[in-house]
Amino acid sequence: MAAGSFSSATSDLQTSTSGVRSNPTLLCTPLMGTTVDQMLIEMRKAKEIGGDVVEIRLDCLRTFNASQDLGILIKQSPLPTLVTYRPVWEGGQYEGDENKRQDALRLAMELGADYIDVELQVASEFNNSIAAKKPERFKVIVSSHNFHNTPSLEGIGNLVARIQATGADIVKIATTALDISDVARIFQITTNSQIPMIGIVMGERGLISRLLCPKYGGYLTYGALEAGAISAPGQPTAKDLLDLYNFRLINSDTKIFGIIGKPVGHSKSPLLFNEAFKSINYNAVYVHLLVDDVEKFFNTYSTPDFGGCSCTIPHKEVALKCMDEIDPIAKKIGAINNIVRRQDGTLKGYNTDYIGAIEAIEDGLRELNGASPGSRSPLAGKLFVVLGAGGAGKSLAYGAKEKGARVVVANRTFERAKELADKTGAKAMTLEEVQDFHPEEGMVLANTTSVGMKPKIDETPIKKEALKHYCLVFDAIYTPKETRLLREAKESGAVLVFGTEMLIRQGFEQYKNFTGLPAPEQLFRELMSRHA
């Protein structure tokens, strides 16, 4: 089932006067403070950040006096209020008397709350109890939370019908993503819903349900005040929604790009692309996509609305099989990192890794030798040691060979190293052997393994003693920017080439492939220097 471009009936949704926006989807900030005073502070922060609604999570309060505290929280809120009093049996913290809980929600309505969130299990009873005194603009959100999986399309449809039957003003369904393809079912239901709907798929694999809800007509999404104060798994911060993903600018015509990988949350690519899109008013968004099964992903999200993606570990090789066409250079390397969906729906794969990395290494060598760019590559004749034989390793080995370098491939398993070495006319060895490999001075080292990446920043793929034989060391890792390998290489006197440089340069190529436009190179560099 594909999730394509849909239009939705959202004309009755509220709009905010704060800032430019292309959609009516509301940004709701959950308040997780444990005291009334903390929540009052959080409300003001939510307003400053640019939220539209605050969710007052009464079950988070350590002590709560309904008659005293509700009036303060609702009357003093600078934003419209959504009051939730979530019981333990629906994933919340309230363990007390059910009648008292519902009494507090009814009081919240009487005191001027804009929304109440009540659970499906008790919604019919609750809605019947307020029917006679329900204020005109007051809305009841009836919610269902599934912390185990995401039901079938039919199952979700039946759930929506059950929620509607309770007299809900707004349907809220929160499921759990076992695979990113689960989100497509929620998109389809949200788009076709005849009643305002909040569709959330929890967990990192469900992140796009939160980011792209304006595209599919979702009533609201939730954005945490801080990364450590989320009210549900996979919830982004309000700041990231607004500043990183340009949430306000997303609409039904927005084209979707992203980075597929596992893990993927560390990638800084959304920062670069979304700022670049915004700078020229290009209607697109670039998102993190935690993908387990590449083929399933492309089959599920198969419309031209999904314009393409960057591809990172561990999918650079397996994604080849899903392509309708592969750029000749990428075919030779046997790995792709850039995929474009063309207007006819077909997929074309490219490899921009080798361009970004090799150009950066060449410039580093020119700087070392005081040479100006010429026809001959400074890599010609150099002994070039590549650590790792995966997608990025293939790119570097092929790219260095093309430039006339003598290539050595070292990998944890010798068989994998030999396989790549045979294809590129290189020498193969294990990572253990490379520790004492120094047939000459002034070699070039390129690490493409994940050794030293966050969170294991104290690890390094090669001992410091060996680094004195290299004139230049490149590390494809960019989180952290200065890995232990690069730090020790600097202490050994080598020229450094950071992974961020490869990221920036290959990003130029990807941007061009995605949009058909030249990349804003200066903007990319400024962003990386500010955030790397």
N, C-alpha and C positions, 0 to 999 in steps of 0.2 A: 504493500500500500504506500503510495507516495503522498508526501505533504507538499503541496504546491502553493501557488499564489491564490489566496482566497480573499473575498471581500466580506465584511461582516456588518450586521446592523448594530451600530454602536452610537447612533445619533442621540440616544437619551443619556449617555454617560457624561459625568461631570468633566469639566476642563479646568485646568489651572491657569492662573494669570501670571505665574512665575516663569519667566524665561521663554525661549522659543520652543515650540513643540509642533510635531507633525501628527500627533496621535492623541486620542482622549484617554488612553490607558493610565490609570492612577498608580502612583508609587506610594506604597504603604510601608511605613517604618515601624516594626514591632518594638515596643518599650519593654525591656527585660529587667528594669531596676527592681530591687528588692524592697524599696521604701517609696512612699509617695513623693518625697522630696527628690529622690533620684529620678523618678519618672518625669517630674516637672522639668528637671534639667535636660533630660533626654528629649522631651517635646520641643524645647527651644532649639536644641541641636538639629533635630529632624527638620525643623522649619528653615534653619540656616543652610542646611545641606541642599534643600530643594524638594523635600518630600511633599506629598499632597494630603496624606492621611496618616494618623498615628494609630497603631493598634495597642490598646491598653490591655496588657496581659495580666489580669487580676490574679491569676494563679501563681505569678512570680513573686507577689508581695509576701514578705515574711509574716506581717500582721496586717489584717484588713478589716476595717469597720465600714460596712457598706454605706450606712446613712451619713457617715462623716467624710469618708475618703472619696466616694464617687463624685460628689458635687465639686470638690476641689479639682479633681483630675479632669472632669469634663468641662467645667466652666473656665478653668485657667489654660486650657489647651489652645495654642495659637493656630492649630490645624483642626480640620474635621476629625472626629473620633470614631474608631471602631473598637467596641468593647468585647473582649473574649475572656472567658473564665473556664479554661480548658481542664476537664477532669483527667485523672490518671488513665481511665479506660479509653481515652481518645488521644493519648500521647502527651497530656499536660501534667500539671503538678498538683491540682486540687484533689484532695482525698476526703473532703467533708460531706455534709448532708446535701443531697441533691435538691431538695426543696429550697434550701437557703441559697444555693448556687443560682437557681432559676429566679428567685426573688431579687437577687442582686442584678441580674440581667434586665429584669423588668424595671427596676428602679433606674438603671442606667438610661433606659429608653425615656422614662418620665423626666429625667434630669437633662435631656437634650442630646444624648449620644446620637450620632448620625447613622451608625450601623451597629448591629449586634451579630456576632458569629455564634450560632447554636448548632449542636451536633445532630446529624440525621436521626440518630437513635431516639432523641427526645423532641425533635422539631415539631411534629404534628401537635403534640400536647402543648408545647410552648406557644406556637403560633395561634392556637385556639384561645389560649389564655389572654393574649394581648389584642385579639381581633377588634374588640369594641373600642379600645383606647389608643390604637396605633396612630401616631402623628403622620401627617401626609407625606413629608419628605424622608421619613425614617425608613431604613431598609433592613430586612433580615437576610443575612447570609446563612444558608444552611450548608454545613460542611460534612464531608466524609473523608477520612484519612486511612490510607492503606499503606502500612509500613513494610509490606512483604513483596509486592509486585505491582504491575500495571495490568489490569484485566484486558480481555479482548475488546475489540470495537463494540461488539454487541453488549458485552458486560458493562462497559462504561455508559453506553446509551441507556441501558436499563436503569443504571444508577442515577443518571440525570433525570429520568422520568420519575423515579421514586422521590428524588429531592424536590422536583417541581410539584409533585402531588401533596407535599406538606404545606404548600402555600409560600414557598421561598420567593423572595424578590430577586435574589442572586444565588446561583448555584456555585458551590466551591467543591472541587474534587482534587485531592492531593494523593498521588500514588507514588510508588517507588520504582525507579528505573533499574532494571537488571541489565538493560542494553539501551544504547542511545536511540535505537529504532522504536522503543516504547513511546517516546515523546510524540511521534508522528500521529499516533492514535488520539492523543489528547488535543493536538492541533486540529485534527479533522473534526472532532466533536465540538471544540470551542467555536470553530468557524461556522458550523452549521446549527449552533444552538439558537433557539428562538427566544431565549431568556439570557440576560447578562450572566456571564460565566467567568469564574476564576479556575484555570486549569494549571495545576502545578505538578511536576514530576520531580520528586525529591531525590537527593544524591547527586554526586558530581556528573554522572551520566545523563542526568535530567536537566542540567544547567540551561540548555537552550529553551526549555519550557518557560523559564523565568525571563530570559533576555529577549526572546522573540515574541512574547505575548502581544505586544502592540501590532505586530504584523498580522496575527491571526485573530485579532479582535477581543483579546482578553480584557476583562473589566479592570483588574489591577494585578500588580505583582508586588512581592515583598522584598525590601532591601534593608539589610541590617545596618545599625548605626556604626558598628565596629565588627571586624572579622571574628572576634572571639565572642560575640553576643548574638549568635544566630538563633532563630526560633524553630528552625527545621533544617535537616541535612541538606547541604548543597546550596544554601541561601547566599547570594552574593551581597556585598555591601551596597548601600544606596549610592555611595560615592562612586563605586566601580560602575554601577548601572548607568549613572549620569555622565561620568567623565571618561571612563574607559570604553564603554560600549555605545555611547551617544544615544541612550534610551529614548530621549525625547524626539529624536529625529527619525526613529523607525516607524514605517507605515506599511500598508499592504503592498506597496510597490517596491519596497526595499529588497535589494539583492543580497543574498547571504553568501559570505565566504568564511573560511575558518581554518583552523589547524587541527588535523587529525593525528592522534598519537596516543600512547599509553606508557608513561604518564604524559600529561599535557598541560596541567595547571601552571607550570613554571614558565611557560612560553611568554615572551614579551611581544610576540608578533601582533596581537590585537592592539596593543598600544600604538605601534607604528602605523598599521593600516588604517585604523579608525581615525586617527588624527589626520592622516593623509587624505582620506575620503572627505572628512569634514572640511578640510582646508579648501577644497575645490567644489564643495556642495555636490559630491558624487553620492547618490542615494544607495548606499551599501553599508553593511555591517560585517565585521570580522570577529568570529567567536571561537572560544575554546571548545573542541569536540573530542571528548574522551570516547574513543572507538575501540571495541574489542574485535569486531568482525568487519573488515573493510568491505567485502563484497555485499554483505547485508546492508551496510550503511549506504552504499551507492544505489542499491536497488530500492531502498526505502525512500531516500531523498533524491528523486530522479528527475525533478522538473528543472527547467532553466532558471527558476528562482534561486536554486542552489548553484551559484555560478562557478564554484571551484574551491580548491583548498590547498593549503600547504600540507606536507606530509612528513612526519617525523618518526622517530624510533617508536615501535618496531615495524612500521608499515611500509618503509621505503621500497622494499623488494616485492612483498606480497601484493601491493597495490598495482604493480605492473600487469598482473593477470586480469585486472578489471578494466584496463584501458582499451578503447577502440583504436587509438593511434598513439604511437610513442615517438617522441623526437629521436632522430637517429643517434645523437650523442648519448641520450639517456639510455637508449637500447643497448649501446655498447657497454656502458657502465653497469647496466643491470639493476639500476635503482632510480626511483623518481622522488622528487620532493615538492613538486608543483603540478597540480592537476587543474585543468580548465574544462568546464562543461560548456560545450558550444551550443549555439541556438537550436540545432537539431537534436540536442539531448545527448550527443556522443561525448566521450571523455578523451582528452588528450593529455599525456603525461610528459613532463619536462624534468631535467635535472639542472637546477641553478646553483646547487651546492658547490660544484667544482669550479664554477666561474668565480663565485664570491671568495672561496678559500684560496685558490691559486693566485688570483689577482692581488689579494692582500699579502700573501707570502712573497710574491715577486716584488711588490713595493717595499716590503721590509728588507729584502736583500739589496735592492737598489740603494736604499737609505744607508745600509751598512757599507756598501762598496762605493758610495758617492757617485753612482751611475745615474744617468738620465734615461727615461724610457726610450728604448730603441727597438730595432727589429728582432734582436736576439734576446731570448729570455735569460734572466740571471739564474734560472734553475738549470739551464743546459749544463750537463756534465756533473751536476751536484749529486751526492749520495743522499737520497730522500727516504727517510724511515717513517713508515705509516704504522701507527699502533691501532689495531682493530680492523676487521675485515667485513664489517656490515655495510650498510648503505653509504654512510659518509666516508668510510674507509675506501670503498670502491671509487667514489668520486675523486678523492685525493690521489689515489694510486693512478687512476686513468689520467687525471689532469696533469700530474707531474710527469708522467711518461710522455704525454703529448708535447710537453715543453722541453723534452730532451734530458730529463733527470734519470739517474740510475736508481730504480725503486726497490726498496726492501719492505715487505709486508710482515708484520709481527702480530700474532693473535694468540689468545689464550689456548685455543686448540690449533694444533699445527695443520690439520686437514683443511680447516677453513682458510688459513693463511695461504696454503699451497694452491688451493682452488683459485683464489684471486691472483696470486703471483703468476700462475700459469697463463691466465687470461691476459695479463698486462706485461708479460715478459720480465717479471720481477723475481727477486730472491725471497724465499719464505723462511720464517723462523717463529719460535714461540716467544711470548712476552718474557719468559724467564731467560731465554737465550739473549734477547736484545739488551739485557742489563749489562752484559760484558762485551757487547759488540761495538768495537771502535777501530775499524781498519784504517781510518784516516781522521784527520781533524776537520773542523768546519762543516760538519754534516747538518742536514735540516731534519727536524723532528716534527711530526704532525700527529697529535693524539686525537683519535676519533672514538675512543671508548668512553663509557660513562663514569669511569673511575675518577673520583674527585668532585662529582656533581653533588649539589645539595640533595639530601642532608649530610652526605658522607664527605664533608669538605676536608677532612684530615687525611684522606687517601690520595695516593699518587700512583700512576702506572709504571713509573721508572724511578730508580733510586737517584738521589741527588748527585752521587759520585759520577754517574754516567753522563750527566748533563754538560760537563766541561768540554766534551768532544763535539758539541753542537754549536753552530754559530747563530742559529735561529730556531726558536721553539714556538709552535702553534698549538693551541688547544681549542678544539671545537666547542667545548663546554662554555656557556656564558652565564651560568648561575652556580657559583659566584663568577663575577667577571675575572678576578685574579684568583685562579685555582692554586693549590699547593704546588702543582707542577710548574706553573708560570712563575710563582714567587721564587722557587728554588732555581729555576732557569735564570732569572734575573740576577740572583746572587752568584750564579756561575758565570755571568758575563755574556749571556746570549741575548740577542734581539728578541723581543716578544711580539707575537701577533695574537691578539685576543679573539675569542670566539664571537664577540660582539661585532667585530669587523666583518667576519664571514656572514653573520646574520644580516648586517646592514646591506652588504653588497649583493648577496643572493636575493635579498628583499627587493632591491631595485628591479631585478629581472622579473620576479614574481608579480610585482605591481604592474609592470608593463604587460605581462601575459594576461593578468586579470582584467585590466581596464583598457588596454590598447593605448595607454598614455604614458609619457615619460614619468619616471618616479621623481618626487620632490626630495632630491638627495640631501639637501641642506637640512630640511625638516627631519628626515630620518636620523641624521647624525646628531642634531640637537636633542632629539628625544632620547636617543640611546645614551648620550653623555649625561643627561639629566636623571635617567632612571636606572641605568645599568649599575 
